[in-house]
Amino acid sequence: QLQLVESGGGLVQPGGSLRLSCAASGFTLDNYSIGWFRQAPGKGREGVSCISRGAGSTNYADSVKGRFTISRDNAKNTVYLQMNSLKPEDTAVYYCGVVDAFITAVQPICIMNSKIGNSWGQGTQVTVSS
């Protein structure tokens, strides 16, 4: 049974921080490129960040560059999204999923908006409000 479970969301004031977790079960997360996505009310789902398998190169949406950091803890089989300097426009349900990657001669490069499959988990709610 392969599964990814998101957690760590909550209510935070603008300028605050949260760390989201994407925990894998049934497979080794290190072998896959993982992306974070979010969907705000009335908006489409958008890619936020991704981390590649192997060397772990990362990509970020322009809207979160300099504020969010994606990382991986192989020992815990978990991918994290550290979110700092949160803004009200970051309010959304956040999801994680396996994403595709360019296979280069050096390392895989994750493709942020390339989630494999069309099913989504429950996600975790992030609300940024004063």
N, C-alpha and C positions, 0 to 999 in steps of 0.2 A: 504494500500500500504506500504509494508515493503522495506526500502531502506537504504543503507549505502553510504555516500558520502565522498570521500577523498579530502583533501585540505592541503595547506601549503608547497608544494614543491617549488623548485626554484633553482637558480644557486648560489653556494657558493664555496669559496676557501677551499682547504684542511686545516683542523684544525678548520673550522667553525662549526656553529650549525644551525639546523633547528628544528622546531616542527611541526609534521604532525598531522592533526585532522581527525578523523573518526566519522562523525555525523550521528546519527540514526534518522529515522523518521518512524512512523507507528508502532513502538514497543518500549518497554522499554529496553534499552541497558544493564542495570544492570542485567537482567535476562539471559543473554547470555555470553558465553565465546567468546572473540574476538581476532583474530590474525591479525598481519601485515605480508604481503608477499611482495616480490620484484622480478622483472624480469629485468635483464640487457640485452642489445642488444646481440642476439645470444646465450643467456643463458636460461635455464629453470627457471620456477618460484620456488622460495624458501621461506620457512618460516623464518621470522626474529624474531618475538616475539609473545607472546600471554598473555592475562590476563584472569583469570578465573572469572566466575560469582560467586556471593556470597562473600567469603572472599577476593577474588582478588589476589590469588597467580599468579606469573609471571614466564615465561620461555623465554630464549633468545638463539639465535644461537651463537655458539662459536665465530663467526666472529665479533659480535657486543657487546659481553659481556664487561661491564665496560664503554661502550660508549653510548649505547642507553638505554632509560628508558621508559617503557610503563606504562600508568596510565589511570585512568577513573574518569570523573567528572559526577556523576549521575545527578546532578542538570541541567547540560547542555546536558545530554544524548549523551555524546561524549567520545571517547577513543583517547588518545594522544600517540604519539611516539616522545619523545625528543631525538634528535640525536646530539651528541657532538663529537668533534674530528673527524670530517668526513674525509673520505679518498676517493681518486678517485674510488676505487673499490666499494664504496657504490652507485655509479651512477646507477640508475635504475628507473623504474616506480614502485611506491609503492601502494599496494592495501590493503584493509582491508576486513575482512569477518568473519562470524560466524564460530567457530571451535568447534570440539567435545571436550569432557572432560572425564577423569576418574572420576567416582563417588565413592569417598572413604567414609569411615565412618565419616571422619572429615569435608571434604570440596571437592568441585570439583577441579580437576587439569587439566588445559587446555592442549591440545595436539597441538603443534605448527603447524604441517603440516597436519592438518586434517580438512581443510575447508569443510563445508557442502554445497553440491550442486556443480555444474560445471559452473556457470555463474559468471562473474566478472564485476565490475564497470569500470569506466574510469581510475581510479587511479590518482596519482599525480606524476609528474616527479621531480626527484631529480638529479641534476647534480653537481658533485664535480670536479672542475677543476681550475687550476691556469692560 
